[in-house]
Amino acid sequence: MLYDIGFAIFSIFYLPTLIFKGKLHGDFAERFANYAKAKRSALDAGKDTIWIQAVSVGEVALCRSFIPLLRKRFPKSSIVLSTITKTGNDLAVKLYSKDATIIYFPLDFSAVVKKAIAIIRPKAYVMIETEIWPNVLKELSRQGVPAVLINGRISDKSFGKYRMAKPFLQKTLQRISSFCMQSKNDADRVVEMGAPADKVRVTGNMKFDTEVKADPERLKELKKILGIRDEDRLIVAGSTHEGEEEIVIRVFKQLMNEFKYLKLLIAPRHIERADAVKAVAHDMNFVPFRVSGLPVQKEDAGPIVMILDKIGQLADCYALASFVFIGGSLVRHGGQNPIEPALLEKPIIFGPHMFNFKSSVNVLIENNAAIQVKDEAALLSAARDVLKSSVKCAELGRNAKEAMLKNRGATEKNLKEIGCVI
């Protein structure tokens, strides 16, 4: 009851943010377990349903390797995949509509949760990374439905908050049947938060199991759209955050004076920032083009910055890159996932703030497979060195892919753990 009251107060204060950011989309009713007729029919028809909660784009992308293996291991089970963000939902619909029923995760009010679970009727609930919702877990536990946390991680920032909430969190954690954590550090932290030690396993990082394949025909079409010629060299700044685009563009401007045929594509982490990035580029005397508006005649337009504003194309852009800068790392966001460009054998550069991806970063650094820089000047220097040396480019890319492949296997371990509790 107290949790419901607190969650209600939070929701009321958060409502203006939802409205301001345009997150009150047409399907928001699903967060109250109100589903359109076709979707309700699909949910009603589900049998032995496995419910997967993947909050946003990163967790949804992780399911590329997980869902096919889950279907193979449990061929008679239906799959429901829920998300919280619209971008995550859009990607889930694009990738998994044939394999799963895609819904928005219910708001964590007791009445809403009971309604959603009564409709979904799961035989198991799988949380990707650290998606801990007390009322959902309480109701699942009451009905005897096992809950499994996979690819679990506890960031430095989250750990401090969770420790403060330990008296309230401990009972919730005890309702989880199994914790499959990315690293020993994550495992130790979740135990300190109140998880039963005998339910905690270290199974590794599923992101290393991601399959990234660059389709030649698709890349050929994308090159044409972006106007990339054989002699061009493309810098891709992936998943950037506010404050980083200016830095990247300044570095690009200096590199243009030293290297011919250099191009820049910026992919903001949130595509709704595309117009803001466009304004930044324009203010810095570049001609910005949104990828959704390409191709256009650009020969006499002046120096260009391309802005990716379409979901699901970043991996293909990485495949065309001469090197990749990982966003969220020059500002104190905590970085973004470097594994896709690593699997595509691309040289990778990131800033000092990669604390949300410690395990991946440690693997890359230990294997001489990425360059970490402290600031704008260091980014310029590292980018210059990579562009000057094709040998260094090839070595970094080769090391990155080899490091990823050596650390695979977490998905299979997690599936085995799910099988043990169902």
N, C-alpha and C positions, 0 to 999 in steps of 0.2 A: 504493500500500500504506500509506504513512504517513498519507495523508488518510483512508483507511478506518479505520485504528486511532484516529485523532483523533476522527473522526465517531462511532465506536462508544463511545468514552469519554464524549463529550458526551451521546450518547443515553442512556447508563446513568444519568448524573447528572440528565438532564432527565426521566427516567421518573416520578419522584415528582410532578413538576409536572403532567405529563399526567394522572396518577391523581387528584391533588388537584383539578384544574380540570375533571375529568370529560371529558377529551378522548379517552379510550380508548373510542371509540364502537364500535358493532357492525360498522361497515365498515372498521375500522382495518386489517384484514387486507389491504385493497387497497394499503396502503402497502408491502406486501411482494410486490406484483404477484400476489396471490391474489384472483381475481375470481369472483363468483357465476356460476352456469351461464349465465343469460340475458345477463349483461354480457359474459362471455367470448365467447359466440356473436356478440354485436354487434361486438366487437373483431375477432374472426376474420373476420367478413364485410366489414370495412372495406377500401376500395380507394383507393389514392393518398391515404392519410390525412394530413391536416394536424393536427398535435398542438399545441394551445394550452395554455400553462401560465398560469393566473390564480390567484394565491395565495389571495386572500380576497374579501370582499364587494365592495370597491372595484374591483378588477380584473375581477371577474365582471360587475359592472354596466356596466363600460366596453365589454363585448362586445355590448351592445344595438345599437350602431351597427355594430360590426365584423363580427360573425358573419353577418348578412344580406348585407352587401356581399362578404364572403369567399365565401359560397355562390354568389352571383351571378357572381363572377369565376372561381371554380373549381367549376362545377356538378357535375362528375363525381367530386369528391373527398369522402371521408368526413371528418368532423371529430370529434376527441377533445378534450374540454375537461377539464383536470385542475385540482384545487384542493388546498390543504393544510388549510384550516380547515373545520370542519363547517358553520359559518354560510355560508361561501362555497359549499360543496357543495350545501347546501339551496337556496340562491338559484339556483345553476346548474341544478339539477333543475327548479325551478319555471319558469325562463325559457327553457331551451334543450333540454329533453328530446326535442323533435321534430326538432331540428336537429343534435344532437351526442350522442355517448356520453359520459356524465359519470363521471369516475373520480377517485380520490384520487391525488395525485402520489406516485410511488415514493420510498421512503427512498433517499438518495444513497450507497448501498453498491454496490460494483461488481457483485456477483452479482445483487442486486435490480434494478439498472438494466438489466443485460443481459437479464434475464428480461422486464421490462416492455417494452423496446424490441423484443424478438423477437416479443412478442404484438401490440403496436400497429403495428409496421412502418411508421413514418412516412416520408413523402417530404419533409416539412419540419417543423421545430419552431419555434414562435413563443413567445417569452417576453414577457409584458406587464410593463412597468416593469423593475425591476432584479432579475430572478430568475436568479441565476447559480449553477448547481449543477455543480461540476467533473466528477464522474463521468458525469453525464448528457451533458454537452457532449463529454467525451472519447470516450464510446462512439458518440455520433452522428457525430462527426468520423471515427472509425475506419471507420464504415459509409458515409461519404460523404453523410450527410444534412445539408443546410444548416440552420443555426440563425440566426434573426433576432430581435433585441431591438427591440421597438416601445414607443413612449411612454416611452422610457428617461429616468430622472432619477436624479441622485446628490445626496442631501440633504447638508447640512453635516455632520451626525452620521456618516452612512455614509462620506462622503469621507475623513474622518480615518482610519477603520478600514481602508478599502480601500487607502489610500496605504501604511499600515504593512505590508499584505499583498502589496504590489506584486510582490516577487520570486516569490511563489507564484501570484499571480493572473494575471500577464502571459501565461503560456502558455495558460491557460484562455480568456482573452479573445481570443487569436489564433485560437481555434477557432470563433468566432462570425463568420458570413458578412457580417452587416450590422447596424449600430447606428443605429436611428432615434431620435434624442434630442429631448426636448421643447424645449430652448433651447440657445443657443450656450454658455452657462455649463456646462450638463450635458455638451455635446459636448466642451468643453475638458477637463472633469474626467475623462471616461472615457478620453480619449487619454492624459492624465497617468497614469492607472492602468495603462496598458499596451495599450490597444486600438490597432490599426493605424489611423492617421489617414485613410487612403484608404477605409476601410470605414465611416466615421462620417458621418452626415447629420443635419441639423437639420430635422425634419419637423413640429414643433409638438406641441401637447397634444391628444390624442384626446378628452379629457374635454369640450372645447368642442363636439365633434360629437355629444354625447349628445342623444338625442331624449327630451324630457320632455313628455308629454301628459296633461293632467288630464281624465279621462273624467267628464262631468257626472253620469251615473247613479251611478258609483262614489263620487263626492264627495258626492252627495246621501245615499247610504246611510251613508257615514262620518260625515257631519254628524249624522245621526240617532243613530248609535251613540255618538258623543261628546257628544251633547246640546248641539250648537252651534246657537244661534238666530241669526236675521238680524242682531240688534242686538249680538251678542257679538263680542268681539275676542280672537283667539287668539294667544298667544305660543308659538312652537315652539322649544325648545332642542334642537337636533339633534346626535346623536353625542357626548353629554357623557361626561366621564371623572370618575373619583373626585376629589372636592374641588371640583368645579364645581357640582354640584347644590345644595349649601348656598348658594352665592353667588346662583345663579339664583332660588332660592326666596326669599331675603331681598329681592332686588330686586323680585320679583313682589309680595311682601307690602307693600312701600312703594307700588308703583304701584296696587295695589288701592284704596288710600285716596284716590287722585286720579282714577281712571278707572273708570266703571261698566262692568259686563258684561265684565270682563276674565277670561280663562281662561288656564291654563298647561298645556302638554303637554311632558313631558321624554322624550326618546328616548335612552337610554344607548347608547353605541357598541357595547357588548357586552350583548346582551339577558339574559345570565345574571346581570347586575347589577341586574335589575329589582327583586328583593326588597330589595337594599341601598338602592336609591333610594327604595323604598317606606318603609323604616325611617327614612331621613333626613327625608322629608316628614312622617311621623308624629311624629317627635321635635320638629319645628318647628311642631307644632300644626295641621297640615293633614290632611285626609282623603285618602289616596292611593287611586287606582283604577288597576288594570292594564287596559289597553285590551282585552285578551283576555277580561276579565270583564264588560265593558260590553255592552249598556246595563243600568243599574240605577236604582232610584229614588234621586235624590240631593238632592231639594229641601231637606230639613232636615238634611243631613249635615254642614254646616259648609263652610268654605273648602276647595276641592278642588284637588288636583294629579293630572293624568292621566299615566300612565307607559306609553309604547309598548313592548310586549314581543312584537311580531310582526314577522317579517322581511318586507320588501317593501312596507311601508305608509308609510315615511317621506316619500317624494315626494308622496303624496296628502295627508299631514298638512301638508307645506310649502305645498301648494296652498290650504289653508284658512287659512293663517297671516296675521296682520296684519303681523308681522315675524318674522324668523328669527335666532336666535343660533346661531353655529357653535361646537360644542364642541371640546374638546382645545386650546383657544386661550388660556384663562385659566390653565391649568396648562402645564408645559413638555413637553407631548406633541408639539406641532408642528401642531396643527389638524386639521380634517377638510375634506372636499371642499365648497366653496361653490357649485359650478356648478349643481346641480339647483335650489336656490331662486332663483339668478340667472336661469335660463332660465324660471322661473315668474313672473318680474317681482316678486320679493319684496324688500323692504328687508332688508339683511343687516348684522348687527353681529358682529364677532369680536374676540377679545382680541389681545394682543401676540405670542403664540407661534404663528404660522402658517407656520413655516419649512419645513414639508413640502409646502406648496402655494404656493411663492413666485411662480411664473408666473401662477397664477390670481389671487392676491392683488394682484400688481402691476397686472394688467389692470383689476381692479375699482377699486382706489384711483385709478389714473391717469384713469379715466373717471367719477369721482365717483359710483361705483356701490355703495359699501359704506362702513361706518363702522368704523374700528379703534379700540378703546379699550384703555387700559393697566391698568385695575383695576376693582373692583366699583363704586366711586363713579362712574367714567366710564361704566360700563355703565348704571347707573341714569339718569344724565343723558342719554345717547344714546337710551335707550329712551323716556324722557319726551318728548324732542324729536320722535321719530318718531310717537309716539301722539298728540301734540298737533296735528300738521300732516298733513292728508290730501294736501296738495300735495307736501310733502317725501317722504312715502311713495311717491306715484306717480312722482316724479322719480327716486328711488333705484331703484325697481323697473324703470322704463323704461330707465334707463342701464345697469342690470345685464344685462338681456336683450340690448340692442344691443351691449354690449361682448363678450358671448359669441358672438353671431352673426358679428361682424367677425373673429373669430379661428378660424373653422372651416376644415376642409380637411385636417387631419393624417391622418385615417383613409384617405382616398384616396391620399395620398402614401405611407403605409406599405404599403398594398396593392400599389402599383406597385413598391415596393422588394422586397416578398416575391415578386412575379412575376418580378423580374429574377434572383433567385437559385435559384428552383425549376427 
